[in-house]
Amino acid sequence: MIWILFFLLILVVFGFGFTLQILWWVAAVLLVLWIVGFAMRGRGRSRRR
């Protein structure tokens, strides 16, 4: 559930990013962090099994 909200936040920031360059860079960083966190969570689950 938190990941969905975080992804929606990234989309909103990307939307505003087209008008403000700084927000676009923040959104890009958040997107990278989201992808890394999603990959780490997937690896963590595979180790437990």
C-alpha positions as CSV (number, residue, x, y, z in Angstrom):
1,M,0.0,0.0,0.0
2,I,2.8,2.4,0.9
3,W,4.5,1.6,-2.4
4,I,1.4,2.6,-4.4
5,L,1.2,5.9,-2.5
6,F,4.9,6.6,-3.1
7,F,4.5,5.8,-6.8
8,L,1.5,8.2,-7.0
9,L,3.6,10.9,-5.3
10,I,6.3,10.4,-7.9
11,L,3.8,10.8,-10.7
12,V,2.5,14.0,-9.2
13,V,6.0,15.4,-8.8
14,F,6.8,14.4,-12.4
15,G,3.6,16.3,-13.5
16,F,4.8,19.5,-11.8
17,G,8.3,18.9,-13.0
18,F,7.4,19.9,-16.5
19,T,7.0,23.5,-15.2
20,L,9.7,23.5,-12.6
21,Q,13.1,22.0,-13.4
22,I,14.0,21.4,-9.7
23,L,11.0,19.3,-9.0
24,W,11.8,17.2,-12.1
25,W,15.2,16.4,-10.7
26,V,13.6,15.6,-7.3
27,A,11.1,13.3,-9.0
28,A,13.9,11.5,-10.9
29,V,15.8,10.9,-7.7
30,L,12.6,9.6,-6.0
31,L,11.9,7.3,-9.0
32,V,15.4,5.8,-8.7
33,L,15.0,5.3,-5.0
34,W,11.6,3.6,-5.5
35,I,13.1,1.2,-8.1
36,V,16.0,0.4,-5.9
37,G,13.8,-0.2,-2.9
38,F,11.4,-2.3,-4.9
39,A,14.3,-4.4,-6.2
40,M,15.8,-4.8,-2.6
41,R,12.4,-5.8,-1.3
42,G,12.1,-8.5,-4.0
43,R,15.6,-9.8,-3.2
44,G,14.8,-9.9,0.5
45,R,11.7,-12.0,0.0
46,S,13.5,-14.5,-2.3
47,R,16.1,-15.1,0.4
48,R,13.5,-15.9,3.0
49,R,12.0,-18.7,0.9
